[in-house]
Amino acid sequence: METIKITKKHHKHLNNPFPSTPKSLPLIQGSLAFNCEKLSSHQIFTIGNDFEILWSSNNGGCLSISHQSKPARPLWSSIPGKAFVSAALAETLVEESRGSFVIKDRHIHLLCQDQTIDDIRVINDQFHFDGPFTLHQNVQFPLVLITGWIFSKKIKKTNQSYVIYNKKDIQFETKAGYWLLFDQKTSHQIGFELKLGQPNFAIRQRRMGRIRIRKRNLGWCWSLTRPKGFVRISSTETENQPAAELKIPIPQHREFNRVFLTYSSEGNERFYGFGEQFSHMDFKGKRVPIFVQEQGIGRGDQPITFAANLVSYRAGGDWSTTYAPSPFYMTSKMRSVYLQGYDYSVFDLTRVDRVQIQIHGNSVQGRILHGNSPCELIEHFTETIGRPPELPDWIVSGAVAGMQGGTDAVRRVWDALRSYQVPVSAFWLQDWVGQRETLIGSQLWWNWEVDTTRYKGWKQLLKDLNAHHVKVMTYCNPCLAPSHEKPNRRRNLFEEAKKLDILVKDKNGEQYLVPNTAFDVGMLDLTHPDTASWFKQVLQEMVEDGVRGWMADFGEGLPVDAILYSGEDPISAHNRYPELWAQINREFVEEWKDKCTGTKREDTKEDLVFFMRAGFRDSPKWGMLFWEGDQMVSWQANDGIKSAVVGLLSSGLSGYAFNHSDIGGYCAVNLPLIKYRRSEELLLRWMELNAFTTVFRTHEGNKPSFNSQFYSNQQTLSHFARFAKVYRAWKFYRIKLVKEASQKGLPVCRHLFLHYPDDDKVQRLSYQQFLVGTEILVVPILDKGKKKVRVYFPVGETSTWQHIWTEKIFTGKGSEAWVEAPIGYPAVFVKADSIVGETFRKNLRNSDIL
């Protein structure tokens, strides 16, 4: 039976501008039974040296996990009397269109929503372990293994099939065994792994009579009354009959493809994280899908989402679409869970009292974290998934000017920046490979070598800039376009990759040409053993020219029906692809550094850096720097400047320590009735915002001529110079935060929840304000025409806050104040009498900013 169907919508150009929410399975609810003979009313089981599981038979049976340092504060609890493990076999429909994906649930063929606990065993050594798991060499005993059955005791009819077959007085009961293993991973992490047996079908005779909630003679305790007319009878009673003798067709299914983990949540518990999210900080009440894809154009902001959806299938996206999701969260109650692996998953937080994670697979691995604060939870999380390296000094020393247009344009703008005394770290030249004209405008040639026609005297340009300590950054991605028409090309990288057989294949074994913008491209098969060495050689040529950084774009668009060298499931590989893409780039950076000798190796001014937008859970380990992708050039909440703040903060809570956005946004639109153009005011306010992020980088956008640019006039140039100097003024503190991030995983830019977790007002904040480290409070202007902002000073702070422009002191804890913030003077505060605040203000005065 085929359980997945994939449809392509790449060339569908007239669509419903208001697409419906994708169909999904409802929250699965089942009952719990347990073996009264083996499980007493109250038991404590030790896991490793630091954790314990408490079993209680009260209210139908409940499990809770806690750290031994705080046994009264559960890290995870099941719902009394309710199943915490369920499974199903369901059909899946995936719709794909140019990097956007919609995953829909269809018919359910099997559903085992109810659960028994047969036994809870403590495993003290490997010789007494007989579960279907492979124990690692460093496993910490004791382990706890929970075994039992999941089954379905209700008749549920779908459109095409019965979950349970029923014929007169015969009932089919679908059931499968499960094994749930808990083991200590670190002093602050407990691992869990769930495996399911194959579903099978038992035939039960229908028996009339009164139902008893407890049948002590059978050793079973139920939390709910069972369906009228059915009882569980012991194996000694001859009720089972071969289905073949009855001539009853039994559905044949080899394994489940949905697993559900259900556990308790408190009504006032707030959920943060889930990777880089752009519309919300708190996800309580929402269903959060975890799947890498294009974020969309508008994401619900109108009228642009309407237009994008109309001309390209679901191109507008919605609140949940993101380049870099993560199956991780932390809560306001200091609980944190994350999934391992790469299967598609959905976190259902729509019920007040519970969480249900739906995993598209037949097994689950994950971890439960212990921490006494949000900062501790991030530190413990990144201890496992990995942390970024320290960034090169040059990338955090001044502005990165995003430019296009060729050598003459770069030199002209460089002269202007020098005349305004702008501290510049680098020029980022996205169009270094050249451009070609298409029906939708100018597009880059995706063949990663310099266009010597556009950039005449390329090496001399790099040499001249480097002489003034200005680096050059370029652009690449894991896609290659046929380039036989490209003028002045030295190599045809598409043909090289095709010959080496390192491109992703389609179901027919041919190179998969993936629609992207106005042309088709081949994608590198990052699972092929020859891909990394070949692409690193491409990067090597770029670096030998003098390039010291690049945007490693894309990574989110692997087709879900692709055939990979590794043979792995392409849907899971889709989420892993951006991590592999980051890994190849990072390996090259480290290998290049190792090859350098003498003073060049010790000179951090020559270190390489790359930045990318696509990611998944472990991307912080491989990625060096992230940017938030393609925001609209607007003030709107879901895809404009406000979303850039939300993405910055949510990603920081998920381990992405170094992130930033394009100054001014990226996506402009120039349609007859719908126009999005970057205004000067928006550009200036975005400069003020990004002067307090890890990297201060501009982008001309997809339509430079329609956008206000930092070099457009005297006002924009002087404002750019002013805030490049503001950015430079806190470099001393930025360096400290970068080091801290590499050691602990804490982000440079932080939601106030990290340091004031008990403040209810802080918990409700979204894009309104944020911290830089612990010492700087930023309250940006994010609305057109606004000249003042409302600032909240949190409860729990022992210091007072000082306004950097007026030196006014704000002493009220848990209070609000309206603060003037005209253009050029954003509301920024430092802790009064702190060394950071004094040094920051001193540097501003030395730069003639104060």
Summary of the structure (lengths in Angstrom):
residues: 850
radius of gyration: 28.9
end to end distance: 71.0
largest distance: 94.5
contacts: 2963
relative contact order: 0.09
helix: 23%
strand: 30%
